[in-house]
Amino acid sequence: MAHAVAVWSRMAGDLLDQPTMRDRGAYWKNVCTSSVAEHAMIATRLQLIDPLPAQKPLMQWATLPAWPVGERTTAPGGDR
C-alpha cells in the first residue's frame, strides 16, 4: 500500500506540474504508452511464454488522443 501511495503521489505531482491541461493530457498519455511498452519489454526480457497483458484500461488510455479531438480545446481566456 505504501508503495502505491508513493508512486501515485509522485505521479500526481508531476501531472500537476504541467503548465496546461493539454500538457497534462500529453504527460498522461506518455505514462500510459510507456507502461504498455514496458509490459512487452519485460515479457521479452524474461522470455515469458504466456506473458501477462497490460490491463485493458491502461491500453485504452495509451491509444486515446492526448487531447479531445473535434471539441473546443480552450476555455474562454486561454488553455487552462
PASEBA-1860 file (N, C-alpha, C; in nm, 3 decimals):
! residues 80
1> MAHAVAVW> 0.082/-0.119/0.000/0.000/0.000/0.000/0.087/0.127/0.000 ~ 0.191/0.125/0.083/0.277/0.243/0.091/0.345/0.271/-0.043 ~ 0.382/0.163/-0.114/0.445/0.180/-0.245/0.348/0.248/-0.342 ~ 0.223/0.204/-0.343/0.123/0.263/-0.433/0.103/0.411/-0.402 ~ 0.096/0.444/-0.276/0.079/0.585/-0.236/0.199/0.667/-0.281 ~ 0.318/0.613/-0.263/0.439/0.686/-0.303/0.442/0.708/-0.454 ~ 0.407/0.604/-0.531/0.408/0.616/-0.677/0.303/0.716/-0.722 ~ 0.180/0.702/-0.674/0.073/0.793/-0.716/0.098/0.936/-0.670
9> SRMAGDLL> 0.158/0.954/-0.554/0.187/1.089/-0.506/0.286/1.159/-0.600 ~ 0.388/1.086/-0.640/0.486/1.145/-0.732/0.422/1.173/-0.869 ~ 0.344/1.076/-0.919/0.281/1.096/-1.050/0.183/1.213/-1.046 ~ 0.108/1.226/-0.938/0.014/1.338/-0.926/0.090/1.470/-0.925 ~ 0.201/1.475/-0.852/0.282/1.596/-0.850/0.337/1.630/-0.988 ~ 0.388/1.529/-1.057/0.441/1.552/-1.193/0.330/1.597/-1.287 ~ 0.213/1.537/-1.275/0.100/1.574/-1.360/0.059/1.719/-1.335 ~ 0.050/1.756/-1.208/0.008/1.892/-1.174/0.116/1.996/-1.205
17> DQPTMRDR> 0.240/1.952/-1.221/0.348/2.044/-1.259/0.341/2.085/-1.406 ~ 0.261/2.016/-1.484/0.249/2.051/-1.627/0.177/2.185/-1.637 ~ 0.224/2.275/-1.723/0.171/2.411/-1.725/0.028/2.425/-1.778 ~ -0.018/2.335/-1.864/-0.154/2.347/-1.919/-0.225/2.213/-1.914 ~ -0.356/2.216/-1.930/-0.434/2.092/-1.935/-0.390/2.006/-2.053 ~ -0.361/2.070/-2.165/-0.314/1.996/-2.283/-0.183/1.923/-2.250 ~ -0.093/1.989/-2.180/0.034/1.926/-2.140/0.010/1.812/-2.042 ~ -0.090/1.827/-1.957/-0.124/1.718/-1.864/-0.175/1.596/-1.942
25> GAYWKNVC> -0.255/1.622/-2.045/-0.304/1.512/-2.129/-0.189/1.441/-2.198 ~ -0.096/1.517/-2.251/0.021/1.458/-2.319/0.107/1.380/-2.219 ~ 0.123/1.434/-2.099/0.201/1.365/-1.996/0.135/1.231/-1.962 ~ 0.004/1.232/-1.939/-0.067/1.109/-1.901/-0.062/1.005/-2.013 ~ -0.080/1.050/-2.136/-0.072/0.957/-2.249/0.066/0.895/-2.256 ~ 0.170/0.974/-2.233/0.307/0.923/-2.234/0.328/0.820/-2.123 ~ 0.275/0.846/-2.004/0.287/0.749/-1.893/0.221/0.617/-1.932 ~ 0.100/0.624/-1.988/0.027/0.503/-2.024/0.094/0.427/-2.140
33> TSSVAEHA> 0.136/0.501/-2.242/0.203/0.438/-2.356/0.332/0.371/-2.312 ~ 0.408/0.438/-2.227/0.533/0.381/-2.177/0.508/0.256/-2.093 ~ 0.402/0.257/-2.015/0.370/0.140/-1.932/0.333/0.019/-2.016 ~ 0.257/0.041/-2.122/0.222/-0.070/-2.212/0.349/-0.124/-2.277 ~ 0.438/-0.036/-2.319/0.563/-0.080/-2.382/0.651/-0.156/-2.281 ~ 0.649/-0.114/-2.156/0.728/-0.185/-2.054/0.675/-0.326/-2.031 ~ 0.543/-0.345/-2.037/0.487/-0.479/-2.025/0.549/-0.571/-2.131 ~ 0.552/-0.523/-2.253/0.607/-0.603/-2.363/0.757/-0.626/-2.345
41> MIATRLQL> 0.829/-0.523/-2.304/0.974/-0.534/-2.286/1.008/-0.633/-2.176 ~ 0.937/-0.628/-2.065/0.964/-0.721/-1.954/0.935/-0.864/-1.996 ~ 0.824/-0.884/-2.067/0.790/-1.019/-2.114/0.899/-1.073/-2.206 ~ 0.953/-0.988/-2.291/1.060/-1.029/-2.382/1.187/-1.062/-2.304 ~ 1.224/-0.976/-2.211/1.346/-0.999/-2.133/1.339/-1.127/-2.051 ~ 1.219/-1.154/-1.997/1.203/-1.274/-1.915/1.171/-1.397/-1.998 ~ 1.156/-1.376/-2.128/1.124/-1.484/-2.222/1.001/-1.562/-2.177 ~ 0.898/-1.487/-2.142/0.774/-1.548/-2.095/0.698/-1.609/-2.211
49> IDPLPAQK> 0.652/-1.730/-2.192/0.573/-1.798/-2.295/0.432/-1.741/-2.299 ~ 0.377/-1.714/-2.181/0.241/-1.662/-2.171/0.245/-1.536/-2.084 ~ 0.289/-1.423/-2.140/0.306/-1.302/-2.059/0.172/-1.243/-2.015 ~ 0.177/-1.172/-1.904/0.058/-1.100/-1.858/0.036/-0.980/-1.949 ~ -0.082/-0.965/-2.001/-0.107/-0.848/-2.086/-0.124/-0.723/-2.000 ~ -0.101/-0.609/-2.060/-0.130/-0.484/-1.990/-0.280/-0.479/-1.963 ~ -0.318/-0.414/-1.856/-0.460/-0.404/-1.822/-0.534/-0.326/-1.931 ~ -0.658/-0.366/-1.955/-0.738/-0.306/-2.062/-0.752/-0.153/-2.046
57> PLMQWATL> -0.783/-0.101/-1.926/-0.792/0.045/-1.914/-0.662/0.116/-1.949 ~ -0.549/0.056/-1.912/-0.419/0.115/-1.945/-0.398/0.119/-2.095 ~ -0.434/0.011/-2.163/-0.419/0.008/-2.309/-0.513/0.109/-2.375 ~ -0.632/0.127/-2.319/-0.725/0.225/-2.375/-0.669/0.367/-2.359 ~ -0.618/0.400/-2.240/-0.560/0.533/-2.219/-0.441/0.555/-2.313 ~ -0.363/0.450/-2.338/-0.245/0.462/-2.423/-0.282/0.488/-2.569 ~ -0.402/0.446/-2.611/-0.439/0.464/-2.752/-0.530/0.584/-2.776 ~ -0.583/0.642/-2.671/-0.667/0.761/-2.688/-0.581/0.881/-2.725
65> PAWPVGER> -0.640/0.979/-2.794/-0.563/1.101/-2.820/-0.533/1.172/-2.688 ~ -0.422/1.242/-2.682/-0.383/1.311/-2.558/-0.480/1.425/-2.526 ~ -0.544/1.476/-2.628/-0.637/1.587/-2.608/-0.761/1.559/-2.692 ~ -0.881/1.594/-2.644/-1.002/1.566/-2.721/-0.995/1.620/-2.863 ~ -1.037/1.540/-2.957/-1.034/1.577/-3.097/-1.174/1.623/-3.138 ~ -1.182/1.733/-3.210/-1.310/1.780/-3.260/-1.394/1.854/-3.158 ~ -1.335/1.885/-3.042/-1.406/1.960/-2.941/-1.332/2.088/-2.915 ~ -1.399/2.182/-2.850/-1.334/2.308/-2.815/-1.216/2.277/-2.723
73> TTAPGGDR> -1.098/2.327/-2.756/-0.979/2.290/-2.682/-0.931/2.400/-2.588 ~ -0.993/2.514/-2.589/-0.951/2.619/-2.496/-1.073/2.676/-2.425 ~ -1.054/2.707/-2.302/-1.158/2.774/-2.225/-1.154/2.922/-2.259 ~ -1.264/2.992/-2.241/-1.258/3.137/-2.263/-1.144/3.195/-2.178 ~ -1.057/3.266/-2.241/-0.944/3.325/-2.170/-0.816/3.245/-2.181 ~ -0.818/3.129/-2.250/-0.693/3.055/-2.270/-0.706/2.908/-2.237 ~ -0.595/2.837/-2.250/-0.587/2.692/-2.228/-0.553/2.669/-2.081 ~ -0.652/2.633/-2.000/-0.629/2.617/-1.856/-0.655/2.478/-1.812
END
